[in-house]
Amino acid sequence: MLPAIFVRNLGLQAYRPVYEAMQRFAHENNDAAQDEVWLVEHLPVYTIGRSPLLGESRTSIDGIDVVAVDRGGDITYHGPGQIVLYPLLHLKQRGIFIKTYVHILEHAVIKTLKNFGIDAFVHPKAPGVYVHCQGGTGEFAGQAKIASIGVHLAKGCTYHGLSLNADMNLAPFSAITPCGYKALRVIDMRTLGVEVNNRLVAEKLLNNFLFLLEHHGSCSPFSNN
């Protein structure tokens, strides 16, 4: 039987120290280490993955740092009011393949949004979770992105994860081409008319994620540790 997953609620944090801590956890822990899930909101930052579609190379945008990271994907924004979930999981010991893991992340978001009366879906050509909404063009016509997903696997341990836009300042997204897609609109739950309590959204997101992992092992309840 797998040990319970330890949950850390980190509150509001600068991005870079959390990123470096995730890297250390993944690279220094072996298969016997306890899995963890970190919940966090970040101070304003742009992060850019290993697969930029548009060759973005700036180190700051409008005074906000751009941090190059080792997840897949292009550039995105993190800021207060965005719920970020970082699962640090040893997939092999849980019997989970990476595609299944990404599927779990996606559907944890979809299930959470459904809890708040929002219908969401995955896009066939672009990672993340989307809602029906005016503003997108081209292949994103009538759609907007509400959650981003990016993962990395080191020594069998996942890090990075997902970010769900709850109640945040969306203006910084207008300074970039989110995820490298020019036609993409980004939205949050508040803009969709939901009265958002970030703590409640975080709890729902965590519990839905753990529920989807449940048949692979035991999971702990929400914790403030």
FITORTOR-444515 format. One record per residue: residue in three letters; x, y, z of N, C-alpha, C in turn. Coordinates in steps of 0.001 Angstrom, whole numbers, plus 500000, padded with zeros to 6 digits. Example, Ala and Ser with C-alpha at 12.3 -4.5 7.8 and 13.67 -1.06 7.14 Angstrom:
REM residues 2
ALA513190494310507800512300495500507800513200496700507800SER512850497750507080513670498940507140512900500030507870
END
This chain:
REM residues 225
MET500837498800500000500000500000500000500873501250500000LEU500545502194499134501344503406499034501065504332500220PRO502091505072500677501872506013501776501010507187501331ALA500406507858502322499591509034502018500442510118501376ILE499813510905500537500485512046499924500487513197500930PHE501656513792501122501769514922502042501463516210501291VAL500570517024501840500129518256501186500731519464501888ARG501326520338501112501867521589501639501104522770501029ASN500549523611501869499914524840501419500910525969501641LEU501522526452500572502639527388500669502211528845500693GLY500938529119500405500479530508500394501016531265499192LEU501282532570499364501780533421498284503298533433498316GLN503920533032497197505370532873497157505944533398495845ALA507187533885495911507938534169494691508141532862493929TYR508231532945492623508283531730491806509607530984491918ARG510720531690491769512005531014491588512377530097492761PRO512224530523494022512574529596495117511729528321495126VAL510451528432494763509587527253494723510029526333493581TYR510336526905492441510817526124491301512095525368491659GLU513032526057492299514284525412492674514048524311493714ALA513107524535494623512786523509495618512165522281494958MET511323522487493943510759521350493206511854520540492525GLN512791521245491908513889520544491244514688519706492232ARG515004520284493390515762519533494394514991518297494850PHE513701518472495090512880517344495534512929516218494515ALA512746516544493248512679515519492206514026514842491981HIS515106515607492039516412515054491695517089514358492873GLU516740514750494103517449514220495266516694513100495969ASN515404512951495708514627511915496387514582510645495553ASN514553509509496227514448508231495526513004507738495545ASP512786506550494997511428506020494886510758505797496234ALA511559505690497298510994505448498620510503506733499289ALA510840507896498711510446509165499307508932509344499229GLN508381510007500235506942510258500250506579511268499173ASP505508510983498443505008511931497453504401513140498151GLU504459514278497464503898515499498010503090516220496934VAL502173517085497383501481518022496509501591519395497148TRP502030520375496372502168521741496873501092522622496250LEU500422523373497082499480524400496637500110525765496879VAL500019526640495887500689527930496008500022528952495101GLU500155530216495440499912531323494523501241532047494377HIS501523532554493185502809533191492947502694534705492832LEU503748535380493278503914536781492938504096536881491421PRO503807538051490816503822538143489349505128537654488718VAL504996536780487734506151536240487023505667535642485701TYR506502535731484685506296534977483451507243533784483468THR506772532633483037507655531477482878507570530989481442ILE508692530538480952508736530064479572509383528680479536GLY508705527746478868509150526360478838510174526070477775ARG510427524793477588511478524333476678511054524341475218SER509768524626474936509272524506473564508578525782473103PRO509280526933473135508631528176472715508296528164471231LEU507038528463470901506606528452469508507068529693468762LEU507258530800469498507551532080468849508943532605469167GLY509776531801469798511145532216470056511280533335471066GLU510405533418472034510453534453473067511783534390473816SER512450535558473959513771535550474597513958536683475605ARG512921537448475911513065538549476863513298538013478276THR514037538787479077514271538407480466513319539121481420SER512621540146480951511569540800481728510593541449480774ILE509361541593481225508316542220480426507556543160481344ASP507594544450481012506909545463481821507290545357483294GLY508559545086483553509054545024484916508813543705485622ILE508223542730484937507973541410485520508994540429484950ASP509668539703485836510705538767485396510143537667484507VAL510953537245483537510682536057482738511683534984483164VAL511184533852483643512038532780484135511955531593483181ALA513098531185482647513156529993481792513120528752482676VAL512248527805482335512068526612483159512135525359482284ASP512127524199482943512338522947482218511068522160481938ARG509906522780482068508675522120481640508543522263480127GLY507601521528479546507295521735478144506462522993477967GLY506262523394476730505365524502476439506062525829476280ASP505258526863476147505718528202475820505586529116477034ILE505334530387476784505303531384477845503908531510478447THR503863531696479762502609531962480451502879532901481610TYR501820533330482266501918534258483394501358533611484649HIS502011533859485774501497533462487080501382534706487955GLY500315534777488743500160535904489634499149535604490720PRO499021536496491696498051536303492777496646536082492231GLY495907535185492868494561534857492405494514533708491428GLN495672533157491117495769531959490275496187530796491182ILE495394529734491206495673528590492060496612527637491326VAL497761527377491933498774526529491306498926525254492123LEU498918524129491430499045522807492054500288522131491487TYR501232521815492368502470521139491976502511519743492601PRO502122518701491885502278517341492402503718516853492191LEU504314516341493258505653515765493206505480514265493466LEU505275513536492392504838512141492478505813511206491776HIS506031510050492376506809508994491727505822508116490952LEU505689508385489671504633507765488873504782506251488772LYS506021505779488658506208504344488460505647503550489630GLN505919504010490862505439503253492010503923503365492161ARG503335504333491496501879504457491505501240503784490292GLY502058503254489398501523502560488234500825503479487255ILE501332504715487111500688505703486248501646506076485122PHE501165506028483886501939506514482747501738508018482608ILE502688508680481944502677510145481884501421510674481196LYS500954509999480151499741510468479471498533510385480391THR498468509323481181497379509197482147497474510293483196TYR498696510604483620498904511662484613498410513011484098VAL498753513346482860498279514603482275496754514608482199HIS496190513479481839494737513340481796494135513616483184ILE494761513109484235494289513342485596494324514832485925LEU495420515513485569495524516950485814494404517709485113GLU494206517386483838493156518066483066491790517882483708HIS491499516657484068490151516372484560489952516795486007ALA491034516974486747490905517590488066490420519028487932VAL490931519736486929490475521106486674489029521108486182ILE488723520248485227487367520200484671486351519894485763LYS486680518955486632485775518582487718485610519751488697THR486700520455488981486641521601489889485766522708489319LEU485949523023488062485136524060487437483660523659487420LYS483405522378487200482024521894487237481413522114488613ASN482218521964489666481743522208491029481231523641491199PHE481761524564490379481370525970490454480446526369489300GLY479884525378488623478910525652487578479498526061486245ILE480772525770486008481435526132484756481739524868483962ASP481256524805482731481577523686481845482912523949481165ALA483802522986481203485135523147480634485510521905479846PHE486566522024479055486953520942478150488420521095477775VAL488980520055477184490337520113476656490272520398475162HIS491316521053474665491397521399473247492177520305472528PRO491748519896471337492441518787470659493867519106470230LYS494216520406470115495531520758469591496388521570470555ALA495820521998471672496562522869472580496375522413474018PRO497470522199474755497352521728476143496599522724477015GLY496034522225478105495331523082479043493855522774479092VAL493126523637479797491683523490479933491021524778479471TYR489890524633478775489238525742478091487758525818478459VAL487187527016478229485755527223478415485209527889477169HIS483899527760476972483255528454475866483077529920476247CYS483591530808475400483570532231475724483910533022474473GLN483346534195474334483682535058473211485103535597473369GLY485740535890472264487028536562472322488151535883471571GLY488168534570471521489203533880470771488937533958469276THR489958533695468483489809533703467030490425532432466457GLY490189532212465159490766531050464498490325529758465152GLU491289528884465443490952527603466054490469527751467492PHE490611528967468071490136529233469430488882530105469439ALA488214530225468299486998531028468221485953530498469195GLY485396531401470000484382531006470960484922530249472158GLN486243530325472369486869529593473464487865530504474181ALA488139530185475438489167530887476201489842529892477139LYS491113530121477388491879529221478254491762529673479701ILE491454528738480580491292529059481995492310528339482876ALA492992527362482343493999526637483125495118526153482214SER496341526227482717497516525754481980498085524520482651ILE498666523649481843499279522419482340500650522257481707GLY501637522014482538502989521749482060503702520868483065VAL504355519826482609504975518872483535506394518544483091HIS507148518026484044508491517522483762508704516293484635LEU509467515358484132509733514117484849511242513978485023ALA511688513851486286513107513687486583513265512515487536LYS514050511525487145514282510325487968512963509695488394GLY511992509734487486510696509126487748509756509960488578CYS510162511183488942509337512054489796508835513249488987THR507547513517489097506972514664488403507222515953489179TYR507334517043488449507181518365489048506614519318488011HIS506444520603488388505523521518487722504104520941487914GLY503155521331487096501796520840487306500772521652486568LEU499860522299487323498783523042486676498530524357487394SER497958525302486661497542526576487237496128526877486758LEU495261527248487699493859527544487419493598529006487743ASN493112529755486763492842531176486936491526531360487689ALA491628531767488943490436531924489778489945533366489767ASP490691534259490399490306535673490502491584536488490468MET492049536829489265493369537433489111493341538592488131ASN494401539359488134494598540414487156495046539771485847LEU494194539825484837494501539176483559495326540055482626ALA495518541327482983496192542256482078497588541781481656PRO498403541184482530499738540755482080499722539752480931PHE498638539017480758498565538097479623498566538849478293SER498095540106478313498021540873477066499397541307476566ALA500424541211477411501780541592477018502543540442476376ILE501941539261476327502596538084475756501655537407474768THR502172536408474098501347535512473294501174534250474118PRO500079534164474892499966533077475869500143531703475232CYS501091530952475785501351529574475338501759529500473872GLY502095530666473281502550530710471900501455530744470857TYR500194530902471289499068530890470353498484532299470235LYS498659532933469068498252534318468885496752534519469009ALA495969533521468678494510533662468661493872533362470013LEU494692533083471030494181532577472295493787533695473248ARG492603533591473831492172534465474910492318533715476232VAL492700534445477290492811533869478629491734534475479515ILE491159533677480400490049534125481226490200533544482632ASP489442534091483587489426533506484928487990533251485373MET487849532591486507486526532217487004485691533449487335ARG486321534468487910485609535690488269484979536339487039THR485717536415485936485205537017484706484017536239484165LEU483957534954484482482827534117484055481633534234484996GLY481742535114485993480605535394486857480544534602488142VAL481629533909488485481650533113489707482184533952490863GLU481474533939491985481964534581493204483028533658493795VAL484283534048493650485391533145493923485941533337495335ASN486099532231496032486859532168497270488077531296496972ASN489261531905496942490444531171496498490727529942497362ARG490484530059498646490710528925499541489804527748499154LEU488547528046498869487614526993498502487984526380497154VAL488372527221496195488789526707494892489998525779495060ALA490959526198495883492154525373496106491790524038496735GLU490900524052497712490481522806498358489797521870497368LYS488895522431496560488190521607495571489174521021494564LEU490098521846494085491065521385493104491934520271493679LEU492426520472494879493233519452495527492457518158495719ASN491277518257496279490491517050496570490091516313495298ASN489781517047494241489453516395492976490671515698492388PHE491830516331492495493056515695492010493342514412492789LEU493255514494494111493522513309494933492494512205494689PHE491254512595494458490219511603494148490565510821492888LEU491077511527491875491415510871490621492660509984490749LEU493434510181491788494585509321492058494248508178493013GLU493076508228493602492765507389494751492971505898494501HIS492634505419493326492771503983493087494226503554492942HIS495148504537492921496575504221492867497228504290494244GLY496513504720495258497095504802496595496256505669497496SER496625505747498752495886506558499710496343508002499627CYS495434508922499955495712510335499848495303511038501134SER496027512090501471495732512818502692494713513912502444PRO494000514361503465493093515491503316493856516794503195PHE493141517868502924493752519193502813494480519551504103SER495652520139503942496464520469505107497047521863504964ASN497262522544506072497916523853506073499398523754506374ASN499931522560506510501322522399506900502268522858505788
END
